[in-house]
Amino acid sequence: MAIQKIDNPDSIVARKANQLPGEGPEKGIITLPGESDRKIADLAGSTYLTTKVDAMVNWARGNSLWPLPFGTACCAIEFMSTVSSHYDLARFGFEVVRFSPRQADLLIVAGTIVDKMAPVLKTIYEQMPEPKYVVAMGACATSGGFYRAYHVVQGIDEIIPVDIWVPGCPPTPEGLIYGILKLKEKIERGEMKRG
């Protein structure tokens, strides 16, 4: 009998030489030598994970956001540097930047939204599949910025729902990354219920 010792000294799995996992007197069960009454189930090489489906789905959604940048002003330049090699948003799993609303689930509104652009923004948001999330990047998208004028939307939350606000004029790439990571945490905790 060949005995394989795992890092934990209490867990010893015994296997006969040249015996495949699951083979033996009872299929899927391995018995320890000298202890015929003690049995260990061999599940995928003695490694298994138990969780809830919702937790696994939320974890997958939080770690694979596909952003759609809606850049209309200087904040879009900061977004470009966020996805460049220096800051590398891809290391968090958000590298698939899409320019089609039907292929994205994270809308990043970066810049000033005027009244003529508001219906376009709403249409793009409505074309995105569920679940979808929105980040308002910069002072103009969050509150209209210093444009206190009749033609500028005073915060995109007047048009579409916003999940995360990233302040600044313009915000730094670190600020945007922080905001997206906070959104990721909210999705993984199950706080972002959609549909």
N, C-alpha and C positions, 0 to 999 in steps of 0.2 A: 504494500500500500504506500502511495506517495502522499505526503501531507504537506499542504501549502499553508503557510502562516501569513495572516493579514496583519496590518499595522496594529490593530487592536489585539492584545494578547488573549483576550477571552474568546475571540472568534477564530476557530480553526475549521477549515473545510477539508475533508478527506476525499480523495478520488483515487480510484484504481488506476494504475498505469495504463495508458492508451484507452481509457474509457471516456466517452463523450459525455458532456453534461446532460443529465436527464436519463441516462441509461442506468440500469440497476434493477433491483428487485421490484421497485415501484417507480414508474416513469415520473421524472421531475423531482425525485426525492434523493438526497444523498445522506447516507448514514455514517456516523462517526465510528471509528474502530473501537471495539470494546463497549460501545454504548448503543446497542441495537434499538433501545427504546427512544433515544434522542434522535430527532431527524431535523434536517435543515432543508428548506425549500430552495431549489436552485432557480432563481428568477433572473434571467438575462445576465448570467455570470455573477450571481449573488449581489447585484447592485440594482436597487429599485428606488423609485420616488413616488410618494403619495402627495397629491395636492387636489385642489378643486379645479374644475374646468374653467370657471370664471377667472381664477387667479392666474392660470396659465395663459388664457386668452389676453388678459390685461397686460401681463408681462410681455407677451409677443407684440401687442399693439404699441406699448410704450417704448420698445426697443427697435421699432422699425417704421418710424414716421417718414413719410415722403412729402417734403415741403414743396409748396408752390409759392414762389416769391411774387408778390404784387407790389412792385417797386415803382413809385411815382416821383421820388425826390431823392435827396442826399442820403437818406437811410438805406436806400438800395445799394449804394456804394459800400456802406458798412456791412450789409449782408454779403456782398461779393467777397469782402475780405474774410468774413466768417467761414465761408466754404472753401477758402483758398488753403494753400499748404501750411501757412503759418499757424492758423487757429484750428483748421482741420475738423470741421463739424462731423466728418465721416467717421471719426473714431468713436462716436457715440451711436452709430447706426443710422444716421440721418443723411447719408450721402446721395441718395437717389433724388436729386432735385428734378422735379417735373414741371413742365410748362403747359400742361394740359390739366384742367380741373378734374377730368374724369379719371386721372391716374394719380391724384394726390389726396392726402388726407389731412395735411397741415397747411393752412393758408397763413402766410406771413405778410401782413399789410405793412409795407415800409414806405411811408411818405404821406404827403398831403392828399386828401381826398376832397375834391370839389363837388358841387352839386351835380354837375354834368357827368362825373365819373361814378357817382353813387349807384345808379341803376346797373352799371356794368359790373361793379363789385358785387352787388347782390345776385346778379345772374351767375357770376362765376362761383359764388358760394353755393348757390342752389344746385349747380351742376356737379358738385363734389359728392362722391358716394359717402354714405354713413359707415362708420362714425367719422366725423370730421371735427377738426379743431382749428381755432383761430388765435393768432398772436398779433397784437397791435404793437408795432415796433416804432418807437419814437414819439416825441411830443405831438406831432401833427396827427398821427393816427389815433393817439389816445385821447387828445383833448382839443385838437385844432391848432395846437402850438401857439405861436405869436400871431397867427392869422385870425384875428377877431373880426371877421368880415362876413357878409351875408352869403357869399358864394362858397365858403369853405365849411365842410361838415365838422362840427365841433365834437369829434369823437366817433369812430366807426361803430361803436355800440348802438348808435341811433339807427343803423342799417342792418347789421348782422350781430349775432351774439359773439362776445369776445371771452376767451378762456384765460389768457395771460396778457398783462400789460407790461411792456418793457419801456421804462422811462428814459429820457435823455434827448438831447438835440445836437447831433445825432447820438444814439446810444453806442457804446463801444461793442466790439465783437464779443468781449467777455460778458457783457450785459445780456446780449441776445442768447448766448450759449447758456447762461444761468437761467434765463426765462424758459428756454426749451427744456432744460433739465428739470425745472420745477413742473412743467406740463407733463413730462414723462413720469415723474413721481406721482402726480395726481391720477394719471391714467392707470398706473400700476396698483395704486391703492383702491381703485374702483370708484373714485369720486366723480369721474366724468361719464355720467350716464347719458346715453344718446338714444334717439329713436323712439 
